[in-house]
Amino acid sequence: MEKYRKLRDLVSQLEGIHLENAPAATDTQILYAHDPSYLVKVLQGTLSPQEQREIGFPWSAQMVERSRRSAGATLAAAKNALEEGIAANLAGGTHHAYRNKGSGFCVFNDSAIAARALQKEINSLLKIAIVDLDVHQGNGTASILENDSSIFTLSIHGENNFPFTKEVSNLDIGLPDETGDERYLDALHQGLEILDTKFRPDFIIYLAGADPHEGDRLGKLRVSKDGMRQRDECVFQYGLDRQIPIAFSMAGGYGKEIQSTVDVHFQTIQTALQYQKRLP
């Protein structure tokens, strides 16, 4: 949790950044992606001990409020990106949450909620790609959206990492341990080419996980900090070249030293800001 405070403190010092408090997602918006009976259990605190263990932390009113605002922030960033080209949620990326259960520190699936809310509240014809570059597969996102042809799910992740039973995204690229910069970036270029050929999105929700970084305790992919910068540049350049708005979230990051995770997230924000300035 400390990384979020540290990141916000750094970001607040950047010129050209406007910080806003995260709004809470409404019940209606959450239900775009989640089962009503699951939402009721979260709101009323009736999750079973097993369900709380799968989420990873105990129920509390504060947990519910934080989960609402984490999802609401990604949606707010998405709506802002439609106006300004690029916008970010300094948390979010809760891609392990399924329609009917939470998992892996994820209660509500912010990417699925935001994508569906954009279509229902802004433009029903919007074709949205969720580009998930967290080191863990976006299993909950893939499951929620598996039959939705208007939203393309792309996950590039560690094949040997959590979740150990994978779901089926529209495009999954599972990478071996010790992948390194060159193979990682090649996989990303390949993934974006396939996305462009098969789908041609109008909007991108990007999960910019810090956990592929070589300093991460859980990541195993050994991507350098410069490689992480090139990753972000690749995604933002893809959007810039095609005039596709991008909303992004920080997703995972579990550095051996917390500052290394904060630095990678901060680098993503700085990179986005450079591309924001290049938008027409």
N, C-alpha and C positions, 0 to 999 in steps of 0.2 A: 504493500500500500504506500510505502514511503516514496516510491519512485514517482508517483503521480504528483505529490507535492513538490518534489525537487524539479520535475519537468515543468510544472506550471510556473514556478519561480523563474526558471531560465527563460521560458517563452514570453513571460510578461515584460522582459527587458528588450525584446526585439522590436525594431521599428517596422511599421507596416502590418502589425498583428493587432487584431481587436478581439479581446477575450470576453466571452459571455458565460454566465452561469448556465449550466445544463438544465433545460426544461425536462419535466417528467413526462414520459410516454403515458398516454391515456389507456384505460382499459380497452377501449375500442381498437386503438392502434396495436396493442399487445396481441389482441385476438386475431389480427391479420395473420399472425404466424403461430399462435399457440392455442392449445385446447382450453376451452372454458373451465373444465374441471381442474386442470393444472393451475390456471390463474387463481381460481378460488382458493386452492390449498396454499398457494404462496401468500396471498393476501390475508388469509385467516390464520396462518401459522399452523396448519394441520398437515404439513409434510411429515411423513414417517421418519424415524431415525435413519433408516436405510436411504431414503430419498435425500436427506440432509447430508449423509456421508458421501453420496455420489456427487452432490454439488461441491462439497469440500469445506463448507463452513456452516455453523448452526444458524437457524432462523432467528431473525430479529426484525423489528420494525425498521431499523436503520438499514438492514440488508435489503429489504423490499424497496425502500426509498432510493438507495444507491442504484439498484438494478433498474428501476424505472428511469432514473436520470441518465444512466449509461446508455440505455436504448434511445431515450429522447434526444440525447446529444448527437448521436449518429444521424437521426432523422433531421434534426435542426441543421447539422452540417450539410446534409444532402440538399435540403431546400436552399441553403445559402449558396452551395456550389452551383445550383442552377442559375443563380444571379451573378456570381462572381468567378466561376470557373473552378476554384479549388477551395475546400474548407475541411476542417479537421475536428475530430473528437479526441481530446487528450487522454481518453480512456477507451473503453469499448473493445470491439473485436471478440465478443462473447459467443464464439462459433460452435461451442460444444453443447449448447442448449438445444434440445429437441422440442418438437411440438408439444409433447406431453410430459417432459421431465427436464430437470437441470442436470448438468454434469461438468466436471473439470473446472470448477470455480465460475461457471456460467449459469445464470438463472433465466434470463430472457435473451433471445438471439437478436441482437441489435441490428445486424446486417439484414436479416430476413424481414424484420419489422420495418426497417427504413425503406427497403426496396418495395415492399407491398404498399406501404403508406404513400410513397411517391406516386405509384400507379393509381391508387384509389382516391388520393386527395389532390393530385396535380395533373397527371396525364395518364390516362388508361392505356395509351399505346406505347408508353416508354419501354424500350428494350434495355434491360439493366444487366450488367456483368458484375459479379462479385469475384474480385481477384484476391485470393487469400494466400498471402505469403508468410503467414505464421508458420513456424516449423512443424506444428501439429495439424493434421488434416482437419478441415472444417466439416466434421462429420454431422453435426446437428444441422448446419446450413444445407448440406447436400440432402439430408433426409427430409427436411421441411419442404424443400423446393424441387424434389425429384420429379414431380409431374407437372411442373410449371415451365412451359416452353418460352415464356416471356422473360425469364431470368436465367442467365447462364452462370453456372458455378465452376470456377477454376481454382484448384488447390495444388500448390507446389509445396511439398512437405517432406519430412524425413520418413522414409518408408518403414524404418524400424522403431519409430517413436510412437508415443501415445497419439490417438487411440489405437490399440493393437488389433481391433477389428474395425476395418475401414468401411465407410459408406461409399456410394458411387456418385461422384460429382459428374457434371457434364464433361469435365476434363480433369483427371488426376495425374500428376507427375510426382511419383514417389522417388526420392533420392536416397542413395546409400550414405552411411556414416562417412565422415571425412571427405565430403564432396568437394569443398573448396570453391574459390571464386569462379574459376573459368567454367567448370561444369554447371555450377549453379546458374550463372548468367546465360549460358547456352540454353539451359532448360527454360528459363524465363522467356528468352527471345522466341523459342519454339512455341511455348504456350501462348504468347500474345499473337504470334502469326496464325495459329489455329483458331484462336478467338476471333481474329479479324476475318478469317476465311469463312468460318462456320456461322458467325452470329452478327457481327458488326453492331456493337452496342451503341446506345444513345447516351448512356450514363454508366459510370463505374463507381462501385464501392470497393475500396482498397483496404485490406487488412495488412498494415505495415509492421508485422511482428518483428521485435528486436531479437528474437530467440534463434534465428539462423547464425547469429554472430559467434565468432570463435570463443568469446569470453563467457558464453552462456553455459550454465550448469547442466541444462537439460537438452540443449539444441543438437549437438553432435555433428553439425554440418560444416563447421570450421570456416565460415565465411568471414573475411576480414572486414574491418570498419570501412575501408575504401570500397570493398565489394558490396557492402550494404548501401553505400551512397550510390554506386552505379546501379544497383537494383532499383532504388527509388527513382533515379533519373530515367531509367528505362520505362517505368510505368507512367511517370508524369510526361515524358516526351511522347509516348504513345497517345496520351490524351490530348496533348497540345497539337500534335500533327493532324489529328482528326477532329479537333474542336469538341472533345467529349468532356463534360464536367466530371470532376472526381471529388468524392467525399472519402476521407480516409480516417481510420482509427488506429490506435497504437498497438492493440492486441498484446501478445505475450512478450515477456522478457524477464529472464531469471539469471542475471549475471552473477558470477562468482563474487564480483564486487558490484554493488548496486549502481555505482556511478557509471560503470561501463554500459549498463542498460539505459540509463538516463541519457548518456552521450549519444547512443545510437538513435534513440527516439528524437532527441533534440536535432540531430543531423537530418532526420527525415523532415522535421518542421522547417529547418533552414532551406533544405532543397526545394520543398514545396513553395516556399516564399519566393525563391528565385524564379520558378516557373510561373507563379502567379503574376509576377512583374512583366513577364513576356507575353501574357495573354493580350489579345487585341481589346 
